[in-house]
Amino acid sequence: MVLGDGSGPPDLQPTRFMVAKIGDLAESGLIDAAELGTLMTTAQTVTSEALRSVETFRARRMVPGTRRADLGRFPAMMAGSANVRAETLNVFWRNVRGIAPSEFVGSTLSTELTRPFEVWKWLFGPVTVGANSTLQIKARHGHLTCGELVINAGGQILATGSTLNISATSIKGV
């Protein structure tokens, strides 16, 4: 697919994924399945340790917007999953932190998320964004999967949602 070749905007239909369970984060392509397993193990260990620690409950910080104590798990999550990209860790944590800590310790990939959401995924072969052209992706959570992604001088990718994951065999700017 070539954008900016004068043929007008293509009519592209994405695939819709509903992310309602922890395992759906991998099935939708937001998180690699191996990384999801690592993150689950680390998060359950960190949560279990936080629930056993008296220091956790002395501080009495609250999770913003809730009446639940903040267990201070995120720094330990970062340390325990240093080999996982920060973006991946953030996607995982934003989606599982709403699960009650006592329930999360025994959770599995089939555990329901507290806030299900949709992911729109576009699948292509090679993609070229022409000079001074814009590839605009309108989705709250988008995922672009393609072969080679080439962005010519002045070309850009514009995401109007809160997240856009790009998976490509190679990405070049020319």
C-alpha positions in Angstrom: 0.0 0.0 0.0 1.3 3.4 -0.9 -0.1 6.6 0.6 0.5 10.0 -1.1 0.7 8.7 -4.6 -2.2 10.9 -5.8 -4.8 8.1 -5.8 -6.7 9.5 -2.9 -7.3 8.0 0.6 -7.7 4.2 0.6 -10.8 2.7 2.3 -9.2 0.6 5.0 -11.3 -1.7 7.3 -9.5 -2.7 10.5 -10.1 -5.9 12.5 -11.8 -5.3 15.9 -10.6 -7.0 19.1 -12.5 -6.8 22.4 -10.0 -6.9 25.3 -12.0 -8.2 28.3 -9.6 -10.6 29.9 -6.0 -10.5 30.8 -5.1 -13.0 28.1 -6.8 -10.8 25.5 -3.9 -8.3 25.8 -1.7 -10.9 24.0 -4.4 -12.1 21.6 -5.0 -8.6 20.4 -1.3 -8.0 19.8 -0.9 -5.3 22.4 1.6 -7.4 24.5 3.7 -10.3 23.4 2.5 -13.6 24.9 5.9 -14.4 26.5 6.1 -10.9 28.0 2.6 -11.2 29.3 3.6 -14.4 31.1 6.6 -12.7 32.6 4.5 -9.7 33.7 1.8 -11.8 35.2 4.3 -13.8 37.3 6.1 -10.6 38.4 2.9 -8.8 39.2 1.5 -11.7 41.3 4.8 -12.0 43.2 4.9 -8.2 43.9 1.3 -8.1 44.9 1.6 -11.1 47.2 4.7 -9.5 48.9 2.9 -6.2 49.3 -0.1 -7.8 50.9 2.1 -9.5 53.5 4.1 -6.4 54.3 3.1 -4.3 57.3 4.9 -1.3 55.8 2.5 -1.3 52.9 -0.5 -0.5 55.1 1.3 2.1 57.3 1.6 4.7 54.6 -2.1 4.6 53.6 -1.7 6.2 50.3 -4.9 5.9 48.2 -5.2 4.9 44.6 -6.3 8.1 42.9 -10.1 8.2 42.4 -10.8 5.2 44.6 -11.2 4.3 48.2 -8.6 1.5 48.0 -5.1 1.7 49.5 -2.3 2.0 47.1 0.1 -0.9 47.8 3.0 0.8 46.1 3.5 -2.1 43.7 4.6 -0.3 40.5 8.2 0.4 41.4 8.7 -3.2 42.4 7.0 -4.2 39.1 9.5 -2.1 37.1 12.4 -3.6 38.9 11.1 -7.2 38.5 10.5 -6.8 34.8 13.6 -4.8 33.7 13.8 -6.8 30.4 10.3 -5.7 29.3 9.9 -2.5 27.4 8.4 0.4 29.4 5.5 0.8 27.0 4.5 -2.8 27.4 4.7 -2.6 31.2 2.5 0.5 31.2 -0.1 -1.1 28.9 -0.2 -4.2 31.2 -0.3 -2.2 34.5 -3.0 0.3 33.4 -5.2 -2.7 32.6 -4.6 -5.0 35.6 -4.3 -2.5 38.4 -8.0 -2.2 38.7 -8.3 -5.8 39.8 -8.5 -6.1 43.6 -5.1 -7.1 44.9 -6.4 -10.1 46.9 -8.1 -11.4 43.7 -5.1 -10.6 41.5 -2.7 -13.0 43.4 -4.7 -16.0 42.2 -5.6 -14.6 38.8 -5.1 -16.3 35.4 -5.1 -15.2 31.8 -8.9 -15.7 31.8 -9.4 -13.3 34.7 -11.8 -10.4 33.6 -10.5 -6.9 33.4 -12.4 -4.2 35.3 -12.5 -2.0 32.2 -12.8 -3.9 29.0 -11.9 -1.9 25.8 -11.6 -2.3 22.0 -8.5 -2.5 19.9 -8.6 -1.8 16.2 -5.9 -3.6 14.2 -4.9 -2.9 10.6 -3.0 -5.7 8.8 -0.9 -4.9 5.7 2.0 -6.1 3.6 4.5 -3.3 2.9 3.4 0.3 3.7 4.9 3.4 2.2 3.9 6.9 3.5 4.7 9.2 0.6 6.5 12.6 0.8 4.5 15.2 2.7 1.6 12.6 3.3 -0.1 11.6 6.5 -1.2 8.1 7.6 -3.9 9.0 10.1 -5.2 6.2 12.4 -8.4 7.0 14.2 -8.9 4.5 17.1 -8.7 4.8 20.8 -6.3 1.9 20.9 -4.8 1.0 17.5 -2.4 -1.6 16.3 -0.7 -1.4 12.8 0.9 -4.6 11.6 2.8 -4.6 8.4 5.9 -5.8 6.5 8.3 -3.0 5.7 7.2 0.5 6.7 8.8 3.3 4.7 8.2 6.9 5.6 9.4 9.4 3.0 10.7 12.9 3.8 7.9 15.0 5.2 5.6 12.0 5.7 4.1 11.3 9.0 1.9 8.9 11.0 -0.8 10.5 13.1 -2.6 8.6 15.8 -5.7 10.2 17.2 -6.3 7.7 20.0 -4.4 7.2 23.3 -2.2 4.3 22.0 -0.8 3.1 18.7 1.4 0.0 18.5 3.3 -0.6 15.3 4.7 -4.0 14.5 6.8 -4.1 11.3 9.5 -6.2 9.9 11.5 -3.0 9.3 10.9 0.7 9.6 12.8 3.2 7.4 12.8 6.9 7.0 14.0 8.1 3.6 
